């Protein structure tokens, strides 16, 4: 069975060395006359990229204002600050310089500028976005794939609720991607970003729709590429070939191409969002700490898909007499890969402590919206299922084989 689909990926990608030089003409092409330059906590400045952006905008006669300070798991308070700045300065274009957190913050600001209510209404389910300022991305961290996605994830400072909204309105008009801008990324950030790329593909690959042959093949190639490239860039950070592979994989993993004919599950993402919302966990590391527990929990109901992953992605020899053993070895092979790049396998690995029962209850309550919502698609998870998975992930050893 293959699911009907509607594929829409309007973002123009400008990829390669010196791709930043195209910035002024791209902004003008999409109607920008006064730009909000939005970025994080200083790395873009230290690298010289912001100086270059400011120089290019100045020489092109494009007015701009700046807003710094985006943090991982971007905060609603910064979004509100950006909305007020854009309204005050009559900004008509937003340029995000950074990774997924900066891009998502820019998208949220874009939603809010023309909205009369509180922008959090969109994440609280009280309103649906009707407009968004045009946004361009200058990507420096390959991970979230937000540069080509319809997704925008924001954390509300009050209660540390991390929520996502999807709308084609926020898709970036263009994405400038120069792999050289990722050469100085710290090892941990590089590894966690690679896990996020993998998971964006895996959360679509693990689907009850098993006949999307071409999409499956593309997804398997993407996952194998990330698994090959990530250790190489950790060994040699300035290897352009492998940095380029990761950067392009980041975009393709989350622009919905890997969902053509399948169905997005994203249970692990939803479980992890509450973990990073409550504890500030790096998103990719949190995904690695959750995935094995989810996989062991749902594997027996979906052995065919796990066997296919084991054989075609993790290159595990297929034991035709024991498909469960093949599936288990595939999960273990990915666990071994995570350990090889120093990513966690359990929640205690990433928090340096065990969760209390009260904390697990709070995570389940947030993830299930007070017990009113299930998650997942290949395997629908109830609040009781969520609690069991969090508890498995809270053990020191996950492998239950």
C-alpha positions in Angstrom: 0.0 0.0 0.0 1.2 3.5 -0.9 -0.4 6.6 0.4 -1.6 9.4 -1.9 0.5 12.5 -1.5 0.8 16.2 -2.5 4.5 17.3 -2.6 5.3 21.0 -2.3 8.8 22.3 -1.8 9.0 25.9 -3.0 12.2 27.0 -1.4 15.0 28.0 -3.7 18.3 26.5 -2.7 21.6 28.2 -3.5 24.3 25.7 -2.5 28.0 25.8 -2.5 31.1 27.9 -1.8 30.6 31.7 -1.8 26.8 31.1 -2.1 26.4 34.0 0.3 27.2 36.4 -2.5 23.7 35.9 -3.9 22.1 37.3 -0.8 21.2 40.9 -1.9 19.7 39.9 -5.2 17.6 37.2 -3.5 16.2 39.5 -0.9 15.3 42.0 -3.6 13.8 39.3 -5.8 11.4 38.5 -3.0 10.4 42.1 -2.2 12.6 42.8 0.8 13.3 46.5 1.4 13.9 46.5 5.2 15.2 43.3 6.7 15.3 41.8 10.2 18.7 40.0 10.5 17.9 37.4 13.1 20.7 35.2 14.7 21.8 33.4 17.8 24.3 34.1 20.5 27.4 35.2 18.8 29.0 32.4 16.6 27.8 34.1 13.4 29.5 37.3 14.5 32.7 35.6 15.6 33.0 33.7 12.3 32.8 37.0 10.3 29.5 35.9 8.6 27.4 38.7 10.1 30.0 41.3 9.1 29.8 40.0 5.5 26.0 40.1 5.6 26.0 43.6 6.9 28.5 44.8 4.3 26.5 43.2 1.4 23.2 44.7 2.6 24.8 48.1 3.0 26.4 48.1 -0.4 23.1 46.9 -2.0 21.1 49.7 -0.3 19.0 47.4 1.7 18.0 48.7 5.1 18.2 46.3 8.1 17.8 45.9 11.8 19.2 43.1 13.9 17.9 40.8 16.7 20.3 38.4 18.4 19.9 36.0 21.2 18.1 33.0 19.9 18.9 29.9 22.0 18.5 26.2 21.3 14.8 25.3 21.7 13.9 28.9 20.7 11.8 30.8 23.2 8.4 32.6 22.8 9.8 35.6 24.6 12.4 36.2 21.9 9.7 35.8 19.3 7.5 38.4 20.9 10.5 40.7 21.0 11.1 40.2 17.3 7.4 40.8 16.4 7.5 44.2 18.3 10.7 45.2 16.6 9.4 44.3 13.1 6.2 46.2 13.7 8.0 49.2 15.0 10.6 49.3 12.2 8.2 48.3 9.3 10.3 45.3 8.5 9.1 43.4 5.3 11.6 40.6 5.2 13.3 38.3 7.7 16.8 36.8 7.2 17.6 33.9 9.6 21.4 33.4 10.0 22.0 30.2 11.8 20.4 26.8 12.3 17.0 25.4 12.9 16.4 27.3 16.2 17.1 30.7 14.5 15.0 29.8 11.4 12.0 28.6 13.6 12.2 31.8 15.6 12.2 33.8 12.4 9.2 31.8 11.2 7.3 32.5 14.4 8.1 36.2 14.2 6.9 36.2 10.6 3.5 34.6 11.7 3.1 37.2 14.4 3.8 40.5 12.7 0.4 40.6 10.9 -1.6 38.9 13.6 -3.7 41.0 16.0 -3.7 38.4 18.8 -1.0 36.7 20.8 1.3 34.7 18.5 1.2 31.7 20.9 -2.4 31.2 19.8 -1.1 29.3 16.8 0.7 26.7 19.0 -2.1 26.6 21.5 -4.5 25.6 18.8 -6.6 28.7 19.2 -5.9 30.1 15.7 -4.4 29.1 12.3 -1.7 31.2 10.6 -3.1 33.3 7.8 0.0 35.2 6.8 3.8 35.2 7.3 6.5 37.7 6.4 8.8 36.3 3.7 11.8 34.6 5.2 15.2 33.7 3.9 17.7 31.4 5.5 21.5 31.4 5.6 22.2 28.0 7.1 25.1 27.4 9.4 24.0 24.3 11.2 22.7 21.3 9.3 20.2 19.4 11.5 16.7 20.6 11.8 15.9 20.9 8.1 13.8 24.0 8.9 15.3 25.8 5.9 13.0 23.7 3.6 10.3 22.6 5.9 6.8 23.8 6.8 7.5 23.2 10.5 8.1 25.8 13.2 8.8 24.6 16.8 8.7 27.1 19.7 9.1 26.8 23.5 6.8 28.8 25.7 8.9 30.2 28.6 5.8 29.9 30.9 5.6 26.2 31.7 8.4 25.3 29.2 5.9 23.9 26.7 7.5 23.0 23.4 5.1 22.9 20.5 5.1 22.7 16.7 2.9 24.3 14.0 3.0 23.3 10.3 2.0 25.7 7.5 3.3 26.2 4.0 3.1 30.0 4.7 6.3 29.8 6.6 8.4 28.0 4.1 11.6 29.9 3.4 11.7 31.8 0.0 15.4 30.8 -0.3 18.1 28.9 1.6 21.7 29.8 1.2 23.9 26.8 2.0 27.7 27.0 2.1 29.2 23.8 3.7 32.3 25.8 4.6 30.2 27.7 7.2 29.9 24.4 9.1 33.6 23.7 9.5 33.8 25.2 12.9 30.8 23.5 14.5 31.7 21.8 17.8 31.8 18.0 17.7 28.8 17.5 20.0 26.6 19.9 17.9 27.7 18.2 14.7 26.9 14.7 16.1 23.5 15.8 17.5 22.6 17.5 14.3 23.4 14.3 12.4 21.1 12.4 14.6 18.3 14.9 14.0 18.8 14.5 10.2 18.6 10.7 10.6 15.5 10.9 12.7 13.6 13.2 10.3 14.0 10.4 7.7 13.4 7.5 10.1 10.2 9.0 11.4 8.8 8.8 7.9 10.5 5.5 6.9 8.9 3.6 9.8 5.4 3.7 8.4 2.5 1.3 7.9 2.7 2.2 4.2 5.3 -0.3 3.0 5.0 -0.1 -0.8 6.5 3.3 -1.5 9.5 1.7 -3.3 11.2 4.8 -4.6 10.7 6.8 -1.5 12.0 4.0 0.7 15.1 3.7 -1.5 15.7 7.4 -1.3 15.3 7.3 2.5 17.7 4.4 2.8 20.3 6.1 0.7 20.0 9.3 2.8 20.3 7.4 6.1 23.3 5.4 4.9 24.9 8.7 3.7 24.5 10.3 7.1 25.9 7.3 8.8 28.9 7.3 6.5 29.5 11.1 6.5 29.1 11.9 10.2 32.1 10.0 11.5 34.2 11.5 8.7 33.4 15.1 9.6 34.1 14.3 13.3 37.5 13.1 12.3 38.2 15.9 9.7 35.9 18.9 10.4 37.0 20.7 7.1 36.2 17.9 4.7 34.0 19.7 2.3 32.6 16.5 0.6 31.2 15.1 3.8 30.1 18.4 5.2 28.2 19.1 1.9 26.6 15.6 2.2 25.3 16.4 5.7 24.0 19.8 4.8 22.1 18.6 1.8 20.8 15.6 3.7 19.5 18.0 6.4 17.2 19.7 3.8 16.1 16.6 2.0 15.2 14.8 5.3 12.6 17.4 6.3 11.2 18.9 3.1 8.6 16.2 2.9 10.3 14.3 0.0 10.8 11.3 2.3 7.1 11.4 3.1 5.9 10.9 -0.5 3.8 7.7 -0.3 4.4 7.1 3.4 3.1 8.7 6.6 4.9 10.8 9.2 5.0 9.1 12.6 7.0 11.5 14.7 6.2 9.8 18.0 9.9 10.0 19.0 10.0 13.7 18.2 6.9 14.4 20.3 8.3 12.4 23.2 11.6 14.3 22.9 10.1 17.7 22.6 8.8 17.4 26.1 12.2 16.2 27.3 14.1 19.2 25.8 11.3 21.6 26.7 11.5 20.6 30.4 15.2 20.1 30.7 16.9 22.0 27.9 18.3 18.9 26.3 19.9 19.2 22.9 17.3 18.0 20.5 19.4 15.4 18.5 20.8 14.0 21.7 17.4 13.7 23.2 16.2 11.8 20.1 19.0 9.3 20.5 18.1 8.8 24.1 14.5 8.1 23.2 14.6 6.1 19.9 15.9 2.7 21.1 13.2 2.6 23.8 10.5 3.4 21.3 11.9 0.9 18.8 12.0 -2.0 21.2 8.5 -1.2 22.4 6.9 -1.2 18.9 9.2 -3.6 17.0 7.3 -6.9 17.4 4.2 -5.4 15.7 6.2 -4.1 12.8 8.9 -6.7 12.2 8.9 -6.3 8.4 9.8 -2.7 8.6 12.5 -3.2 11.2 14.0 -6.0 9.3 14.2 -3.9 6.1 15.9 -1.1 8.1 18.4 -3.5 9.6 19.3 -5.0 6.2 19.1 -2.1 3.8 20.3 0.7 6.1 22.4 -0.9 8.9 23.8 -3.6 6.6 22.9 -6.4 9.0 23.0 -9.9 7.4 19.4 -11.2 7.1 18.5 -14.3 9.1 15.5 -15.6 7.2 14.8 -18.2 9.9 14.6 -15.5 12.6 13.3 -12.1 11.5 13.1 -10.8 15.1 16.8 -11.4 15.6 17.5 -9.5 12.4 15.4 -6.6 13.6 17.1 -6.6 17.0 20.5 -6.6 15.4 19.5 -3.6 13.3 18.4 -1.6 16.4 21.6 -2.6 18.2 23.7 -1.5 15.1 22.2 1.9 15.3 22.8 2.0 19.1 26.4 1.2 18.4 26.6 4.0 15.9 25.2 6.5 18.4 27.8 5.4 20.9 30.6 5.7 18.3 29.7 9.4 17.9 29.2 9.9 21.6 25.5 10.3 21.6 23.4 9.0 24.5 21.2 5.9 24.5 19.1 6.6 27.6 17.7 9.6 29.4 20.2 9.2 32.3 23.0 9.4 29.7 21.8 12.8 28.6 20.6 14.2 32.0 23.3 12.6 34.2 20.6 11.4 36.5 17.4 9.3 36.5 14.0 10.9 36.1 11.7 10.8 39.1 8.2 9.2 38.7 6.8 12.7 39.1 8.9 14.0 36.2 7.8 11.1 34.0 4.2 11.8 34.8 4.7 15.5 33.9 6.3 14.5 30.6 3.4 12.3 29.7 0.9 14.9 30.8 2.5 17.5 28.5 3.0 15.1 25.6 -0.6 13.8 25.7 -2.1 17.3 26.4 -3.4 16.3 29.7 -4.2 12.7 28.7 -6.4 13.9 25.8 -4.2 13.1 22.8 -2.4 10.0 21.4 0.7 10.3 19.3 2.3 8.3 16.5 1.0 6.8 13.2 2.7 3.5 12.4 2.0 2.6 16.1 -0.5 4.8 17.9 0.7 5.5 21.4 -1.6 6.2 24.3 -0.6 8.1 27.4 0.1 4.7 29.1 2.3 3.7 26.2 4.2 7.0 26.5 4.8 6.4 30.2 6.2 2.9 29.5 8.6 4.2 26.8 9.8 7.0 29.1 10.4 4.4 31.8 12.3 2.1 29.5 14.4 5.1 28.4 15.0 6.0 32.0 16.8 2.7 32.6 20.6 2.5 32.5 20.5 -0.3 29.9 17.9 -0.1 27.2 18.6 -3.2 25.1 15.8 -5.7 26.2 16.8 -8.3 23.6 
